Amino acid sequence: MLFYKIWKDEYKQQILPLKGDLTKFHFDLNDEIYNELHDDIDMIYHCGANVNFILSYNQLYPTNVVGTKEIIHFACFNPSTCIPIQYISTISVMSNHRGFNQQISIDNISPNKLVNGYAQSKWVAEKLIQKAIDCGLSVNIYRLGLICADSRTGACNQHDFYTLLFNEIMKIHSYPKSMISYHFDGLPVDFTAKTIIHLSNNENNKYGNIYHLINKNCEIKCEDIIDGMKKCGIEIEGISDNEWKMKIKTIENGELFIENLSGERNGESNEKMNTDVCGLECPSLDKEYIIKWLGFILNNIVH
């Protein structure tokens, strides 16, 4: 929490840290602590997952699938007092499925076109959640799109694809010229968390909802990212795509950047759900926001 600049001293009295393991039976906690937790907890926000687009399904299975199974087991440990779950999924489970404005059950989505192990593992996990719902457990599902840096501090996931990409571009001081025409849309992590809390506490929203938290109103242009790097004092030049590919291939997992970057061109749009479903205003993803994001990467991540 210190790294992400969200720690406050009052949290010492509000947060009870427990050493456990999502992949283990009862989270590897002793029976006394496990029972006390179930009796004390009113709501479960399950966002524990291994978010990795390189690892295989089998490698992600323990945390993403078994972990979800253990959460369901914990929620239903005492059948007379089941704990509601706010389950954090990903829009990736929908693959190429159009219709983000609709509450489409995972039972109506085929896993055949899921492109990586992460999406596959989250699809299976959501199937488990759906079975729990069918058995009467109270659950809301939140399928998240791209989550970007904190709008206040620029703090970001150091293992996120775009964070790693920007990091490498600044390190090799070059970017592919075609990148200028690319764009992507995302939601700041602080706004995303605020939205989930708002929706989960809304008494008018019953359980059984599927929310697609994707930003369709504001996009980040890679042209602004490059300008931001220059304003941060990074000497950087645009080179041909082939030349850049040769340079990026020399770094670890360089092929991953080439494959993912090619899908962010202008004109590739999907039907998306308004984030203002919750009545909250999304922070502007403007040049000031980009500078905060890049500044955090430069000060905390670039080696």
N, C-alpha and C positions, 0 to 999 in steps of 0.2 A: 504494500500500500504506500510505503514511502517512495518506492521507485515510480509509481504512477501518480504521486503527488496528491493523494486523496486521504492521507492520514490526518486525524484530528485527535487531540489528547483525550477528549471525552469518550472516545471509542474504547478506552481502557475499561470503562465501567459498563459498556454496552455490548462488547463482543466477547464471546466465550470461545476461544480457539480450541479445537480438539484434533488430536493427531489420529487420523484414520485412513482408510483406503476404500475408495468406491468399488473396487474390483473384488473385495473380500466379503465374505458372509458377515452380515451385521456391521459392515464397514470396518471390520477388525476391531470393534469396540467390545469391551466386556459387557456382560448382560445387564449389570446395574446401570451403567451409563446409557446404554441403548434404551432401556425401559424408561429411564428418567427423561430422555430426549423426547420420546414419543408422547409422554404425558404432558410435557411442557410446551411443545411446538403447536402452533395454530395453523401455520401455512408453510408449505415447502416450495421454494423457488429452485428448481433443478436446472442449473446451467453448467454443471460439471461435465466437461467433455475434453477429449484430446482433439483439438482443432488442428489438423495436419493434412495437407493436400498431397503429401508425398507417400505417406505410409499406406500399406495395404489394408483391406477390410479385416483380415485376420489379426493384424497388429493393433488395430483400433477397437476390435471387438471387446476386449476386457473392460476398458473404461467406458466406451460409448454405449455398448449394449448391456453387458453385465451390470455396469453401474446403474443404468436405468432400471433394470430388473430389481436391483437391491433397493432403489428408491421406492418403487411400487410396493415391495415387500414391507418396507419400513412404514409407509403410509397406511398400510392395511394390517399392521402388526396386531392391533386390537380392533377386530371387525366392528365393534360397537362404537368406536370413536376414530373412524378413518380420517386422515389428514388430507385436506385438499392440496393439489399440486398445480403450480404454475410451471409448465414445462417449456423450456427453451429449445426450439428446434431450428431448422435452417431452411431457407427457401430452396436450397440445393436438392431437397428430397423431391421436388417437383420436376426436376430435369428440364426438359423442353416443353413441359405442359403449360399451355396458355390459360389464362383465366385467373390471374392473381387477385381479382376482385371478388372471388367466390370462396366460400368455406368448403374446400374440397378435401374430403376425408382421405387419409392415407390408403384406405382400402380401395380407392378408385384411382390410385396412381401406380403405374407399373415401375418396377425398379430396373427394367431391362436397359434403359438408356442412361442410367446414372454413371457419371464419368470417372469417379474416383472412390477410393475406399472410405473417405470421410462421409460422402453423401450416402453411400451404401449402408454404412454403420448407423447413421442417423435415421435412415428410412426404416431399418429394422427396429431401432429403438422406438420410433414413433408408432410402429405397429404394436409393440408391447403396450405403449400408452393407450392406444385405441382399444385394445382388448380390455384394459383396466377400466376404461370409460364404459365399455359395453357391459361390464360387470357391476357398474354402479358407482365407480370412484369419481369424485368431482375433480375435473381437470380442465384447464385452459391451455391451449397450445399457441405458442408464439413462434412463427417462422421468420427468422431474421435474414435480411439481405446483408450487404457489405456493411460492417461496422467500422467506423473510422475514428480518428483521434478525438480526445476530449476537447470540447469547444472552448473550455476555459483555460486549459493548460497546454494543450497539444499532446498530452501523454497518449501513447498508443501501444498496442500489442507489438512487442519487438519481434514476434515470429509471424506477423501478418504478411501476406504476399506483397502488398503495396509498400509497407514499411521496409521490407527486405529489398524490394526493387529500387526504391528511392535511395536507400543506403548504398547499393551497389553502383547506381548511376553516379552518385556523388564521389564514390571511391575511384571509379575508372574515368571520371571526368568526361563522360560522353553519353549521348542518348541517340537512339535511332531517329532520323528526321521524320519518319512517318508517325512517330509518337505524338507529334504536335497536333494531329487531327483526332487523337483519341480522347475519350472522356469516360468517366465512370460516376455512378451515383451511390451515395452511401449515407449513413446516419451517424452522427457523433455518438460515442459510447455513452456519454452522460445523459443525452437526450433519450437514447434507447432505454436505458435503465429507468429513467423517470417515467417514460411512457408505459412500461410494463407494470411499474408500481401503481400508476394512476389507473390503468385498466383493471388490474387485479383487485383494487380497493373500491371500484365503482359498484355500488350496491345495485345499480340498475342492470348490470351485466351478469347474467346467470352463467353457470359453468357449461362446458361443452363448446365454447367458442374456439375458432381458429383465426388468429390474427396474422396478417402478413405485414411486417414492419419494413417497408421499403420506401425510399425517398423518390418520388416521381416529380417533385417540384423543383429540385435544385441539383445540378450536376457539377462535378469538378472537372475542369478542363486540364488536360496534361500540359497544355501550353502555359497555363498559369503555374503549374508545378515547376516547370523549367525556369520561368521568370522568377519564381520564389527562390529557387536554388541560387540563382545569380545574385539576388538581393541579399542572400545570406553569405555572400562572399565566395561562393564556389565557382571556380573556373571550369566551365563546361562547354562542350561544343557538340553540334549535331553532325552525325556521320551517316553514311549509307547504312541501310538495314543489314546488308551482308557483312559489312565491316564490323558493325556493332555485335552481330551474332557471333562472329569469330572471337571478339573480345570477351563477351559474356560467357561463352562456353568454357573459358579458362578457369572460371570460378566454380565452386561447389554448387551443384544443382542448377547450373546455368541454363540447362535446357528447359527447366520449369518456367523461367521468366519468358522465354521465347514463346512457349506454347500458350501461356495465359495472356500475355500482352496482345497477342494477335486477335483476341476476341473482344477488344474494347473500342472498336471503331465507331465513328458516328453513324447513325442510321439504324443501329441495331437496338430496337426498342421493344419492350414488352408491355402488355397491359398490366398496370400496377395499382396497388391499393393506396389511397391517400393516407398519409400518416396523421392527418388532422382528424381521423376518426376519434381520437381521444380528446380533441379540443385544445391540444397543446401546440405551441408554435415552435417549429424546428429552427435552431440557430442557422444563420446564414453561413454557407460554405464558401465564403469569399476569399479574397487574397490575404486578408489578415488572418483568417483561419488557417490557410495553407502555411503561412510564415510560422505560426505557432507549432504546427505539426512538424515541419522541417526542422525548426529550432530544437524541438525535443529530440528528434532523431540525431541531430548533430551533437548535442550536448550529452546524450545518454546512451546512444547505441552505436554510432560510427566508431570503429576501432582503427 
